[in-house]
Amino acid sequence: MPIPQELHEAIEIQRGNLAKAESVLGCLVTSTEYETDSVNRPYYPDVAQLARELVREAINGLDSLMLQRHLLRSKVREQHGPTCVEGAYPVSYH
């Protein structure tokens, strides 16, 4: 079953956020394991908070309701073409 472009893009954005969080957490692990200079070290709570925010954003973006919204937007674009403005009501000419 082909995945609509809107849904594919939404998933890839969240995969990117998770990849960034994984990198930040990897840096945090390395920094704490090999720390020798306690004066010039990063402020670890900020690093951990950044990773938490990226993960939270991905969790929210992958929520089933959010994904349904992306699917609905994709269907609206298919029905009304690329000129449909998000949030606008379709105009019907009778």
N, CA and C atoms as an extended XYZ file, in Angstrom:
282
Properties=species:S:1:pos:R:3:atomname:S:1:resname:S:1:resid:I:1 pbc="F F F"
N         0.845       -1.171        0.000 N   MET     1
C         0.000        0.000        0.000 CA  MET     1
C         0.891        1.235        0.000 C   MET     1
N         0.738        2.102       -0.985 N   PRO     2
C         1.569        3.310       -1.033 CA  PRO     2
C         1.210        4.274        0.091 C   PRO     2
N         2.231        4.928        0.603 N   ILE     3
C         2.053        5.907        1.680 CA  ILE     3
C         1.887        7.285        1.050 C   ILE     3
N         0.835        8.013        1.421 N   PRO     4
C         0.654        9.364        0.878 CA  PRO     4
C         1.858       10.250        1.219 C   PRO     4
N         2.169       11.156        0.327 N   GLN     5
C         3.327       12.030        0.483 CA  GLN     5
C         3.290       12.807        1.796 C   GLN     5
N         2.130       13.345        2.185 N   GLU     6
C         1.996       14.102        3.434 CA  GLU     6
C         2.397       13.259        4.633 C   GLU     6
N         1.931       12.018        4.661 N   LEU     7
C         2.233       11.129        5.777 CA  LEU     7
C         3.709       10.758        5.772 C   LEU     7
N         4.231       10.480        4.607 N   HIS     8
C         5.654       10.141        4.480 CA  HIS     8
C         6.520       11.292        4.998 C   HIS     8
N         6.186       12.521        4.618 N   GLU     9
C         6.950       13.691        5.068 CA  GLU     9
C         6.863       13.859        6.586 C   GLU     9
N         5.673       13.676        7.147 N   ALA    10
C         5.496       13.814        8.594 CA  ALA    10
C         6.342       12.786        9.341 C   ALA    10
N         6.342       11.573        8.862 N   ILE    11
C         7.135       10.515        9.501 CA  ILE    11
C         8.621       10.821        9.385 C   ILE    11
N         9.072       11.255        8.231 N   GLU    12
C        10.496       11.544        8.037 CA  GLU    12
C        10.964       12.715        8.903 C   GLU    12
N        10.115       13.706        9.098 N   ILE    13
C        10.472       14.825        9.976 CA  ILE    13
C        10.700       14.312       11.392 C   ILE    13
N         9.809       13.463       11.856 N   GLN    14
C         9.942       12.942       13.212 CA  GLN    14
C        11.115       11.968       13.335 C   GLN    14
N        11.404       11.213       12.287 N   ARG    15
C        12.589       10.358       12.297 CA  ARG    15
C        13.848       11.216       12.399 C   ARG    15
N        13.837       12.370       11.727 N   GLY    16
C        14.961       13.301       11.816 CA  GLY    16
C        15.134       13.833       13.230 C   GLY    16
N        14.014       14.160       13.887 N   ASN    17
C        14.084       14.624       15.278 CA  ASN    17
C        14.645       13.541       16.191 C   ASN    17
N        14.227       12.309       15.987 N   LEU    18
C        14.741       11.211       16.805 CA  LEU    18
C        16.229       10.977       16.540 C   LEU    18
N        16.656       11.121       15.296 N   ALA    19
C        18.076       10.957       14.968 CA  ALA    19
C        18.913       12.049       15.638 C   ALA    19
N        18.403       13.285       15.652 N   LYS    20
C        19.111       14.376       16.324 CA  LYS    20
C        19.210       14.107       17.824 C   LYS    20
N        18.106       13.661       18.408 N   ALA    21
C        18.107       13.369       19.846 CA  ALA    21
C        19.099       12.254       20.158 C   ALA    21
N        19.148       11.244       19.315 N   GLU    22
C        20.090       10.144       19.522 CA  GLU    22
C        21.521       10.653       19.470 C   GLU    22
N        21.818       11.570       18.560 N   SER    23
C        23.158       12.151       18.461 CA  SER    23
C        23.504       12.976       19.695 C   SER    23
N        22.543       13.791       20.133 N   VAL    24
C        22.769       14.613       21.325 CA  VAL    24
C        23.035       13.718       22.535 C   VAL    24
N        22.256       12.658       22.675 N   LEU    25
C        22.448       11.742       23.801 CA  LEU    25
C        23.789       11.016       23.695 C   LEU    25
N        24.205       10.682       22.483 N   GLY    26
C        25.518       10.064       22.293 CA  GLY    26
C        26.642       10.994       22.721 C   GLY    26
N        26.525       12.265       22.369 N   CYS    27
C        27.522       13.258       22.799 CA  CYS    27
C        27.527       13.395       24.313 C   CYS    27
N        26.352       13.369       24.912 N   LEU    28
C        26.242       13.470       26.364 CA  LEU    28
C        26.944       12.296       27.046 C   LEU    28
N        26.722       11.104       26.532 N   VAL    29
C        27.368        9.912       27.095 CA  VAL    29
C        28.880       10.023       26.978 C   VAL    29
N        29.359       10.390       25.791 N   THR    30
C        30.802       10.506       25.577 CA  THR    30
C        31.403       11.571       26.482 C   THR    30
N        30.726       12.698       26.594 N   SER    31
C        31.229       13.793       27.425 CA  SER    31
C        31.331       13.399       28.890 C   SER    31
N        30.343       12.693       29.370 N   THR    32
C        30.369       12.321       30.784 CA  THR    32
C        31.353       11.197       31.069 C   THR    32
N        31.583       10.312       30.103 N   GLU    33
C        32.518        9.201       30.305 CA  GLU    33
C        33.968        9.662       30.317 C   GLU    33
N        34.296       10.621       29.445 N   TYR    34
C        35.694       11.004       29.256 CA  TYR    34
C        35.992       12.403       29.755 C   TYR    34
N        35.206       12.886       30.678 N   GLU    35
C        35.367       14.239       31.187 CA  GLU    35
C        36.632       14.345       32.047 C   GLU    35
N        37.505       15.279       31.671 N   THR    36
C        38.707       15.536       32.471 CA  THR    36
C        38.751       16.983       32.930 C   THR    36
N        38.158       17.886       32.137 N   ASP    37
C        38.167       19.318       32.459 CA  ASP    37
C        36.779       19.719       32.950 C   ASP    37
N        36.609       19.778       34.256 N   SER    38
C        35.287       20.085       34.800 CA  SER    38
C        34.925       21.561       34.676 C   SER    38
N        35.884       22.421       34.382 N   VAL    39
C        35.614       23.860       34.273 CA  VAL    39
C        35.009       24.204       32.915 C   VAL    39
N        35.524       23.633       31.840 N   ASN    40
C        35.083       23.979       30.488 CA  ASN    40
C        34.093       22.985       29.898 C   ASN    40
N        33.495       22.167       30.704 N   ARG    41
C        32.552       21.169       30.198 CA  ARG    41
C        31.214       21.816       29.850 C   ARG    41
N        30.432       21.156       29.013 N   PRO    42
C        29.097       21.696       28.712 CA  PRO    42
C        28.200       21.612       29.945 C   PRO    42
N        27.153       22.388       29.923 N   TYR    43
C        26.176       22.329       31.004 CA  TYR    43
C        25.201       21.207       30.653 C   TYR    43
N        25.410       20.046       31.278 N   TYR    44
C        24.703       18.828       30.901 CA  TYR    44
C        23.181       18.903       31.003 C   TYR    44
N        22.615       19.604       31.972 N   PRO    45
C        21.147       19.695       31.987 CA  PRO    45
C        20.575       20.317       30.706 C   PRO    45
N        21.251       21.296       30.119 N   ASP    46
C        20.789       21.884       28.855 CA  ASP    46
C        20.844       20.873       27.719 C   ASP    46
N        21.907       20.086       27.690 N   VAL    47
C        22.062       19.070       26.638 CA  VAL    47
C        20.952       18.032       26.775 C   VAL    47
N        20.723       17.562       27.985 N   ALA    48
C        19.678       16.571       28.218 CA  ALA    48
C        18.296       17.147       27.898 C   ALA    48
N        18.072       18.423       28.239 N   GLN    49
C        16.783       19.054       27.953 CA  GLN    49
C        16.545       19.150       26.445 C   GLN    49
N        17.566       19.467       25.671 N   LEU    50
C        17.434       19.515       24.215 CA  LEU    50
C        17.017       18.153       23.675 C   LEU    50
N        17.651       17.109       24.153 N   ALA    51
C        17.295       15.755       23.711 CA  ALA    51
C        15.848       15.430       24.086 C   ALA    51
N        15.436       15.811       25.289 N   ARG    52
C        14.057       15.571       25.721 CA  ARG    52
C        13.065       16.286       24.810 C   ARG    52
N        13.374       17.526       24.437 N   GLU    53
C        12.469       18.297       23.580 CA  GLU    53
C        12.341       17.659       22.203 C   GLU    53
N        13.455       17.186       21.650 N   LEU    54
C        13.413       16.531       20.345 CA  LEU    54
C        12.592       15.246       20.391 C   LEU    54
N        12.774       14.473       21.440 N   VAL    55
C        12.020       13.231       21.585 CA  VAL    55
C        10.537       13.542       21.791 C   VAL    55
N        10.224       14.529       22.624 N   ARG    56
C         8.820       14.901       22.860 CA  ARG    56
C         8.159       15.356       21.559 C   ARG    56
N         8.873       16.143       20.772 N   GLU    57
C         8.331       16.609       19.494 CA  GLU    57
C         8.030       15.426       18.573 C   GLU    57
N         8.923       14.450       18.548 N   ALA    58
C         8.704       13.264       17.721 CA  ALA    58
C         7.536       12.439       18.244 C   ALA    58
N         7.442       12.287       19.547 N   ILE    59
C         6.324       11.539       20.135 CA  ILE    59
C         5.001       12.187       19.749 C   ILE    59
N         4.935       13.497       19.894 N   ASN    60
C         3.703       14.209       19.540 CA  ASN    60
C         3.427       14.151       18.041 C   ASN    60
N         4.467       14.266       17.235 N   GLY    61
C         4.296       14.233       15.786 CA  GLY    61
C         3.877       12.878       15.253 C   GLY    61
N         4.193       11.819       15.979 N   LEU    62
C         3.822       10.470       15.564 CA  LEU    62
C         2.531        9.992       16.221 C   LEU    62
N         1.867       10.860       16.958 N   ASP    63
C         0.590       10.526       17.555 CA  ASP    63
C        -0.403       10.177       16.444 C   ASP    63
N        -1.257        9.211       16.701 N   SER    64
C        -2.177        8.753       15.658 CA  SER    64
C        -3.088        9.876       15.153 C   SER    64
N        -3.508       10.783       16.023 N   LEU    65
C        -4.354       11.895       15.573 CA  LEU    65
C        -3.588       12.844       14.652 C   LEU    65
N        -2.325       13.085       14.969 N   MET    66
C        -1.512       13.946       14.098 CA  MET    66
C        -1.324       13.300       12.729 C   MET    66
N        -1.073       12.008       12.706 N   LEU    67
C        -0.887       11.309       11.437 CA  LEU    67
C        -2.190       11.295       10.637 C   LEU    67
N        -3.332       11.165       11.315 N   GLN    68
C        -4.617       11.232       10.620 CA  GLN    68
C        -4.810       12.594        9.973 C   GLN    68
N        -4.401       13.654       10.666 N   ARG    69
C        -4.501       15.002       10.086 CA  ARG    69
C        -3.685       15.104        8.800 C   ARG    69
N        -2.479       14.532        8.827 N   HIS    70
C        -1.652       14.554        7.624 CA  HIS    70
C        -2.318       13.782        6.494 C   HIS    70
N        -2.934       12.657        6.813 N   LEU    71
C        -3.646       11.881        5.799 CA  LEU    71
C        -4.827       12.660        5.240 C   LEU    71
N        -5.574       13.330        6.115 N   LEU    72
C        -6.715       14.116        5.658 CA  LEU    72
C        -6.269       15.255        4.754 C   LEU    72
N        -5.170       15.928        5.120 N   ARG    73
C        -4.645       17.004        4.267 CA  ARG    73
C        -4.259       16.464        2.907 C   ARG    73
N        -3.676       15.276        2.902 N   SER    74
C        -3.274       14.659        1.646 CA  SER    74
C        -4.494       14.359        0.784 C   SER    74
N        -5.561       13.848        1.405 N   LYS    75
C        -6.782       13.536        0.653 CA  LYS    75
C        -7.432       14.794        0.118 C   LYS    75
N        -7.433       15.880        0.912 N   VAL    76
C        -8.016       17.140        0.459 CA  VAL    76
C        -7.245       17.663       -0.739 C   VAL    76
N        -5.933       17.567       -0.684 N   ARG    77
C        -5.124       18.041       -1.816 CA  ARG    77
C        -5.389       17.210       -3.063 C   ARG    77
N        -5.586       15.905       -2.887 N   GLU    78
C        -5.891       15.038       -4.032 CA  GLU    78
C        -7.228       15.422       -4.644 C   GLU    78
N        -8.214       15.734       -3.810 N   GLN    79
C        -9.549       16.048       -4.288 CA  GLN    79
C        -9.641       17.437       -4.897 C   GLN    79
N        -8.908       18.383       -4.321 N   HIS    80
C        -9.057       19.780       -4.744 CA  HIS    80
C        -7.850       20.332       -5.477 C   HIS    80
N        -6.835       19.554       -5.631 N   GLY    81
C        -5.666       19.996       -6.364 CA  GLY    81
C        -4.713       20.802       -5.512 C   GLY    81
N        -3.546       21.128       -6.054 N   PRO    82
C        -2.503       21.814       -5.294 CA  PRO    82
C        -2.818       23.258       -4.949 C   PRO    82
N        -3.879       23.832       -5.523 N   THR    83
C        -4.180       25.233       -5.235 CA  THR    83
C        -5.036       25.392       -3.984 C   THR    83
N        -5.418       24.295       -3.366 N   CYS    84
C        -6.224       24.357       -2.143 CA  CYS    84
C        -5.401       24.980       -1.019 C   CYS    84
N        -5.978       25.955       -0.343 N   VAL    85
C        -5.301       26.629        0.756 CA  VAL    85
C        -5.665       25.910        2.048 C   VAL    85
N        -4.644       25.573        2.835 N   GLU    86
C        -4.887       24.865        4.090 CA  GLU    86
C        -5.757       25.706        5.005 C   GLU    86
N        -6.806       25.089        5.545 N   GLY    87
C        -7.695       25.782        6.455 CA  GLY    87
C        -8.843       26.498        5.751 C   GLY    87
N        -8.800       26.582        4.423 N   ALA    88
C        -9.849       27.271        3.690 CA  ALA    88
C       -10.940       26.269        3.303 C   ALA    88
N       -12.154       26.775        3.151 N   TYR    89
C       -13.253       25.939        2.713 CA  TYR    89
C       -13.221       25.831        1.190 C   TYR    89
N       -13.496       24.647        0.662 N   PRO    90
C       -13.514       24.517       -0.802 CA  PRO    90
C       -14.695       25.315       -1.387 C   PRO    90
N       -14.457       25.905       -2.510 N   VAL    91
C       -15.477       26.690       -3.195 CA  VAL    91
C       -16.194       25.774       -4.178 C   VAL    91
N       -17.508       25.796       -4.122 N   SER    92
C       -18.258       24.970       -5.058 CA  SER    92
C       -19.023       25.890       -6.015 C   SER    92
N       -18.887       25.599       -7.276 N   TYR    93
C       -19.552       26.402       -8.314 CA  TYR    93
C       -20.733       25.619       -8.847 C   TYR    93
N       -21.943       26.029       -8.475 N   HIS    94
C       -23.156       25.347       -8.929 CA  HIS    94
C       -23.857       26.155       -9.969 C   HIS    94
